[in-house]
Amino acid sequence: MDSVVTLRGVTKRYGDFAALDGVDLDVPRGEIFALLGPNGAGKTTLISIVAGLVRATAGTTEVLGRDVVTDYRFTRRAVGLVPQEINFDPFFTVEETLVIQAGYFGVRLSRERLEEILVALDLESKRHANTRSLSGGMKRRLLIGKALVHEPKVLFLDEPTAGVDVQLRQALWAYVRTLRARGTTIVLTTHYLDEAEELADRVAVIAEGRILVVEEKERLLERYAGKTLRVALSAPAAELPRSLQALGARLEDGGTAVAVVAPPGASFGPALAALAEAGLPVRDVETSRMRLEDVFVTLLERGGKGRRP
C-alpha cells in the first residue's frame, strides 16, 4: 500500500483521559478517506496530530514517509487543513486572505493559481469583499481556498459542510472529486453520513480514541449492512402465517405490506417461497440495503467487537 499518512501506536493523553489510544492507520495515496465517529471520539485530535497542531503523547506519525515531529517543515507544507471553526481575519478581503495564507507557507501565490481557486470555489465575485461580509457558505468556501493555496498533497476536511445548505454541499462534493482526480489525497470527517457514503473510497470508524474498523466502503456495507424485503399487498392481511413469522416477517401499513430483514449475505429465497406458499396477494416487491448510517450505528453499538486486527 502506498501510504500518504501513517500512524503507528499513536496515543494522546490529557491527564488520565486518552483522546487517542494506540491508533494504527494508513491512508493510501489518491483516495477519499472518511473518518467517522461520534463527538469526542478523537477525530479532530487525530487530524491535529497529523497537521502538526498537537503533539502525540506516544507513537509515530508520518506524512509522505516523513515524521511530523522531526521533519515538521516538510510535513506541514504537504498538508492542507480545513478546520471546523472559521479562522480568518475579518478585516481582509477574500483575495488578500488567500495571498496572506500562501505567504505562511513561503509561497508567492501566482495570479493564475489565485484565479483557479476563486473560480473553482465560486468566490470570484467576492474577491474584493471583506471577509466579515461573507455568508456562512462563502466563508466555508474560503476556508477550503486557504487550505489549497500551497497545493498540498493531503487535504483534511474537518466537518467541511457543517451548517451549509444542500446546494453548496453538492458543489463542494463535486470539487472534492475534482481534487481527488488531480491526485490530492483527502481525509474527510463529517456528521453527514450520506456525505461519506457519497464520497468515500474507504471508511474508518473511531470511538473512544480507538479505531473500530477500517474498510473499503463497499466491502464495509457488504459485511455489515443487512437488507430489507418489502412486499406491498393488494389486500390487507389480518395475520401472517407462522412460516413467515418464523423468518422475522412483520406486517406494516395496516396489514397492507410485509417487511422482512435479512442479515448481510443472507438470501430472501426462503421468505419469497413462504410468501408464495401463503398465497398472499402481492402487488409490488422492493428490496433496500442498509445505509452507511445504519452500519455506523451498528459498529458503535458493538464497540470493540467490530475492531479489525
VOGU-3710 file (C-alpha; in Angstrom, 3 decimals, decimal comma):
1> mdsvvtlrgv> 0,000/0,000/0,000  1,388/3,406/-0,994  0,531/5,212/2,230  0,462/9,013/2,364  -0,428/9,223/6,063  0,799/6,578/8,518  0,077/6,353/12,253  1,599/3,696/14,491  0,632/3,338/18,128  -0,456/6,963/18,334
11> tkrygdfaal> -1,730/7,936/21,783  -2,716/11,337/23,072  -3,439/11,789/26,764  -4,735/14,747/28,698  -4,046/13,694/32,263  -5,871/10,398/32,766  -8,033/10,868/29,673  -6,907/9,183/26,435  -8,193/11,157/23,440  -6,397/8,614/21,235
21> dgvdldvprg> -5,428/5,156/22,403  -2,811/3,308/20,343  -4,124/4,214/16,894  -2,676/2,438/13,837  -3,846/3,823/10,499  -2,763/4,032/6,860  -4,298/6,408/4,323  -3,359/5,384/0,757  -2,388/7,878/-1,882  -5,080/9,375/-4,085
31> eifallgpng> -8,229/8,296/-2,244  -11,036/9,955/-0,325  -10,851/8,552/3,191  -13,730/9,137/5,617  -13,015/9,203/9,346  -16,301/8,735/11,194  -17,129/8,811/14,870  -19,351/10,454/17,474  -18,458/13,712/19,206  -15,381/13,262/21,370
41> agkttlisiv> -14,262/10,123/19,533  -10,817/11,557/18,694  -11,277/12,636/15,066  -10,091/16,218/15,455  -7,257/15,167/17,763  -6,012/12,718/15,145  -6,163/15,337/12,402  -4,434/17,901/14,611  -1,559/15,498/15,271  -1,053/14,837/11,563
51> aglvratagt> -1,228/18,565/10,786  1,313/19,375/13,488  -1,054/21,357/15,695  -0,921/18,840/18,567  1,936/16,568/19,619  1,158/12,939/20,411  1,979/11,514/23,830  3,288/8,313/22,225  3,615/6,678/18,811  4,779/7,913/15,429
61> tevlgrdvvt> 3,021/9,813/12,663  4,350/10,216/9,128  3,234/12,161/6,078  4,766/11,022/2,781  7,265/8,993/4,799  8,456/11,947/6,903  7,950/12,228/10,651  5,601/15,082/11,608  7,769/16,000/14,623  11,341/15,714/13,364
71> dyrftrravg> 10,584/16,827/9,792  7,737/19,235/10,509  8,733/21,819/7,891  8,191/19,258/5,130  5,058/17,638/6,543  3,238/20,896/7,312  3,874/22,040/3,768  2,417/18,745/2,482  -0,823/19,079/4,471  -3,827/21,341/3,968
81> lvpqeinfdp> -6,384/21,640/6,752  -9,962/22,915/6,570  -10,980/23,228/10,249  -14,449/23,260/11,725  -14,069/26,811/13,023  -13,899/29,992/10,943  -10,315/31,164/11,387  -9,519/34,116/9,154  -9,057/37,806/9,902  -12,358/39,631/9,271
91> fftveetlvi> -10,610/42,816/8,151  -9,070/41,495/4,913  -10,697/40,843/1,559  -11,067/37,349/0,128  -8,134/37,868/-2,228  -5,920/39,315/0,490  -6,756/36,403/2,773  -5,610/33,865/0,188  -2,410/35,764/-0,620  -1,522/36,108/3,071
101> qagyfgvrls> -2,221/32,420/3,714  0,132/31,419/0,899  2,821/33,569/2,476  2,667/31,492/5,655  3,960/28,580/3,571  6,605/30,673/1,816  4,595/30,562/-1,414  4,050/33,517/-3,714  0,502/32,963/-4,962  0,531/33,398/-8,720
111> rerleeilva> -2,261/35,241/-10,467  -3,157/32,043/-12,329  -3,366/29,967/-9,149  -5,416/32,656/-7,399  -7,878/32,791/-10,278  -8,159/28,986/-10,336  -9,082/28,848/-6,637  -11,556/31,728/-6,868  -13,300/30,229/-9,885  -13,308/26,656/-8,538
121> ldleskrhan> -14,922/27,762/-5,264  -17,256/30,302/-6,873  -15,616/33,170/-4,983  -14,645/35,279/-7,977  -17,474/37,772/-7,492  -16,432/38,181/-3,834  -12,701/38,578/-4,371  -12,679/42,214/-3,171  -15,343/41,733/-0,492  -14,377/41,982/3,145
131> trslsggmkr> -14,468/38,518/4,694  -16,757/39,601/7,534  -19,447/40,378/4,944  -19,497/36,818/3,557  -22,337/34,399/4,134  -21,696/31,223/6,088  -21,409/29,188/2,900  -18,941/31,640/1,347  -16,824/31,525/4,497  -16,692/27,733/4,214
141> rlligkalvh> -15,512/28,054/0,614  -12,822/30,498/1,661  -11,593/28,084/4,335  -11,116/25,467/1,625  -9,347/28,013/-0,576  -6,952/28,825/2,260  -6,109/25,146/2,670  -5,331/24,806/-1,050  -3,084/27,824/-1,713  0,141/25,841/-1,252
151> epkvlfldep> -1,136/22,852/-3,310  -0,957/20,248/-0,521  -0,623/16,553/-1,254  -3,011/15,711/1,596  -6,162/17,690/2,385  -8,004/17,280/5,696  -11,637/18,376/5,678  -12,935/18,536/9,258  -16,726/18,853/9,032  -16,428/20,977/5,854
161> tagvdvqlrq> -20,162/21,302/5,162  -21,449/21,786/8,712  -24,254/24,324/8,652  -24,300/24,916/4,881  -27,210/24,404/2,528  -27,737/21,364/0,321  -26,784/23,167/-2,899  -23,415/24,229/-1,509  -22,784/20,758/-0,090  -23,256/19,235/-3,535
171> alwayvrtlr> -20,987/21,867/-5,122  -18,269/21,100/-2,579  -18,686/17,370/-3,186  -18,062/17,959/-6,878  -14,919/19,956/-6,139  -13,626/17,301/-3,734  -13,914/14,743/-6,548  -12,010/17,111/-8,844  -9,201/17,407/-6,312  -9,005/13,632/-5,961
181> argttivltt> -8,832/13,306/-9,766  -5,835/15,647/-9,697  -4,033/13,385/-7,239  -4,841/15,014/-3,895  -5,457/12,584/-1,039  -8,448/13,699/1,016  -9,331/12,798/4,598  -12,899/13,737/5,481  -14,644/13,874/8,831  -18,365/14,502/8,763
191> hyldeaeela> -21,552/14,053/10,742  -23,468/13,775/7,470  -23,082/10,069/6,820  -24,707/10,419/3,398  -21,703/12,628/2,589  -19,274/9,844/3,484  -21,386/7,305/1,603  -21,387/9,536/-1,474  -17,685/10,450/-1,495  -15,508/7,973/0,386
201> drvaviaegr> -13,420/5,187/-1,091  -12,596/3,821/2,358  -14,070/4,382/5,806  -12,636/4,244/9,318  -14,869/4,303/12,390  -13,341/5,665/15,584  -14,837/5,660/19,079  -13,308/6,498/22,447  -9,944/7,067/20,808  -9,763/3,620/19,174
211> ilvveekerl> -10,228/2,574/15,561  -13,072/0,048/15,393  -12,909/-0,733/11,694  -11,096/0,326/8,526  -12,586/-0,952/5,301  -13,375/-0,100/1,712  -16,820/1,463/1,733  -18,475/-1,148/-0,462  -16,924/-4,058/1,431  -17,979/-2,467/4,721
221> leryagktlr> -21,557/-2,263/3,506  -21,428/-5,850/2,257  -20,090/-7,115/5,597  -22,332/-5,201/7,955  -25,323/-3,927/6,000  -28,397/-6,104/6,090  -31,202/-5,934/3,505  -34,920/-5,364/3,751  -37,547/-7,013/1,560  -40,806/-5,091/1,447
231> valsapaael> -43,856/-6,625/-0,206  -46,912/-4,455/-0,866  -50,181/-6,407/-0,746  -53,186/-5,696/-2,923  -55,473/-6,543/0,029  -54,688/-6,179/3,743  -53,772/-9,253/5,757  -55,015/-9,688/9,322  -52,186/-12,014/10,314  -49,050/-13,587/8,840
241> prslqalgar> -48,703/-17,363/8,571  -46,269/-18,967/11,007  -43,779/-19,749/8,235  -43,278/-16,022/7,640  -43,320/-15,151/11,331  -40,524/-17,675/11,846  -38,421/-15,718/9,335  -38,935/-12,488/11,266  -41,510/-11,012/8,868  -43,839/-8,326/10,146
251> ledggtavav> -46,956/-6,571/8,905  -46,784/-2,846/8,212  -49,097/-0,072/6,998  -52,233/-1,549/8,483  -51,568/-5,021/7,117  -51,036/-3,864/3,512  -47,289/-4,591/3,492  -44,929/-7,316/4,684  -41,334/-6,498/5,677  -38,508/-8,990/6,151
261> vappgasfgp> -34,947/-8,108/7,206  -32,065/-10,355/6,152  -28,572/-10,190/7,705  -25,516/-9,497/5,498  -25,006/-12,239/2,923  -28,364/-13,893/3,563  -30,909/-14,669/0,836  -34,554/-13,690/0,608  -35,315/-17,038/-1,072  -36,997/-18,627/1,961
271> alaalaeagl> -39,150/-15,524/2,554  -40,249/-15,369/-1,084  -41,074/-19,088/-1,027  -43,107/-18,646/2,157  -44,975/-15,714/0,621  -45,867/-17,787/-2,444  -46,952/-20,726/-0,307  -49,142/-18,476/1,848  -50,925/-17,178/-1,247  -50,841/-13,556/-0,138
281> pvrdvetsrm> -51,975/-11,137/-2,895  -48,709/-9,424/-3,899  -48,943/-6,019/-5,589  -45,297/-4,930/-5,578  -41,895/-6,057/-4,281  -38,845/-3,961/-3,469  -35,547/-4,501/-1,661  -33,260/-1,985/0,014  -29,874/-2,187/1,688  -28,930/-0,579/4,982
291> rledvfvtll> -27,158/2,716/4,526  -23,750/3,624/5,923  -25,550/5,420/8,757  -27,070/2,119/9,904  -23,694/0,368/9,701  -22,110/3,183/11,716  -24,672/2,799/14,487  -24,230/-0,978/14,475  -20,454/-0,683/14,851  -20,742/1,805/17,696
301> erggkgrrp> -23,188/-0,482/19,492  -20,827/-3,412/19,115  -17,878/-1,346/20,325  -14,658/-3,288/20,199  -16,403/-6,314/18,679  -16,149/-4,674/15,250  -12,459/-3,966/15,598  -10,174/-5,337/12,942  -6,649/-6,592/13,591
//
